[in-house]
Amino acid sequence: MWDKAFGRRRPGPCGPSQARVGPAGRSGAASGGRPSANLGRRPQPGGPPQDDPIRDDSQPITAEVLHPAVNCAIVKLSSRAFPGVLLQGDTLHILYRNAQYALAGLDPATHEDEHDTLAELVEHLGECLGVYERTLARCGYSLPYVTGK
């Protein structure tokens, strides 16, 4: 949050570390850091907070918006070699629920490869959604969707 009166950033709802977006560019072979493995942790949406094994708050990270498209902004983190796509949390939740629905309707006995691939997608989206939900809770935001079945 920019404070016009003082001409500087002031802490947002998450406190002073809001400007630090977490892992400080140390993930992946391209950046020369350790791989971005989750060390066997499989957080579920809304699950208990878990330590982020690759989070490093010692380095501030900046974000540059390259294209502010609605629900598909392209953002470049200073710690990453390539830009990423910013999805809104409600869109992430919809993608996760749709993938869960598709997985539930797919017979693993007749479509084993497709089932396994879709199960991986559901798991990854669930992990991302879990991080999103825990972060919003920690920062005092409500979710932009209703959880539960």
N, C-alpha and C positions, 0 to 999 in steps of 0.2 A: 504494500500500500504506500503510495507516495504522499508525503506530508508537505504540502505547499508552503506552510508557514515556516518550516525549518529547512526546506530545500533538500530533504534527504528521505531515504526509505525509513518507514517506521514498522515495527513488528505487526504482522497480520494476526489472524485468529490462531495461528500455530506458533506464535512467538517469533523470536529472532531467527530461528532456523528456516523460516519459510522461504527465504531466498536460496537456500541450499536444497537442491532437489534430490540428493542421494545418489547412488554410487558415483563417486568422483572420477568417472572416466576410466575405471580400472577393470572393466569387464570386456571380455572378448579378445581374441587374438589380434585383431586389427589395431587395438589400442595398446597392445603390449602388456595388458594386465591379465589377471586370472580369469578363467572362463566364468560365464554367468550361470553357474550351476546353482540349483536351489538346495543342494546338500541333502536331498531326500525328503525335504519338507513339502507337504502337499496341503497348503492352507485351503480351507473351504470358505465361500462367501459368508461373512458374518461370524466367522469362527474367532477364537481367542487371538489376541495379538501375538505375533511371533517375531523373534529377532530376524532382521534382514541380514543374512550373512555377507552381503556385498555392499552394505550401506557404509558410507564414509562421510561424516559431517564436517571433516576438517577442511574441505575445499569447497568454496562457494561455486555454484554452477549457475550460469546464466542461460536464458532461453531466448531465442530469436524466432519470431513468428515470420515464416517465409510466405505463407499464404493463409489468410484468415477465413477460409471456407467454412460455412456453417456445418458443424458436425463432422468435419474432415480437415481440420487445420493442419498445416504442415509446419512443424516446429523443429528447430535445430538446437540441441543442447550443446553447450560449450565443451562438454566432456565426451561427446560422441563424434565419430567420424562422419556419420550420415544423419540426415534429418529423419524424423519420425512422424507418424500420423497421430493426431490427438482426437480421440473419440470421446464424446460426452459419456458420463457414467450411465445415464439411462439407456443410451444406445448399446453400450457394452453389456448391460443387463439383458436387453432384448436379444442380442446375438447369443449370449450364453443360454438363455431360456429356449430359443429356437433350436440351438444345437442339441440341447438336452432332449427336446421333443423329437427331433429327427433320430437321435440315438435310440430313444425308447421304441421307435417304430421300425427299427432295423433289426432283422433277425441275424444274430451272429452265426447261426448254423449254416445259413445260405450265403451270407455276405461277410465272411470273416475279415478280410482285408479292409473293406469299407467300414465295418464296425470298429475295428481297432483304430483306424485313422480318425474317425469321428469321435471315438472315446478320448483320444489324445487331444483333440481340439477342445472338447468339453472340459477336460482337465485343465488345460492351459487357460482357457477363458475364465474358469472358476478361480484359478490362482490369481489372475489379474483382478477379477472382481473382488476377491478377498482383500487384496492390498488396497484397492479403492475404498471399500467399505470401512476397513480399519483406519485408514488415513482420514476419511471424513469424520469418523467418530472421534479420533484423537484431536482433530482440529475444531470440533464443535459444530460441524455441518450436519444437517439432516440429509437422508438419502432422497434422490429425486424420483424414487419409485418405491413401491410397496414390496417388501420381501415376504417369503413364504410361498406355499404352493397354491 
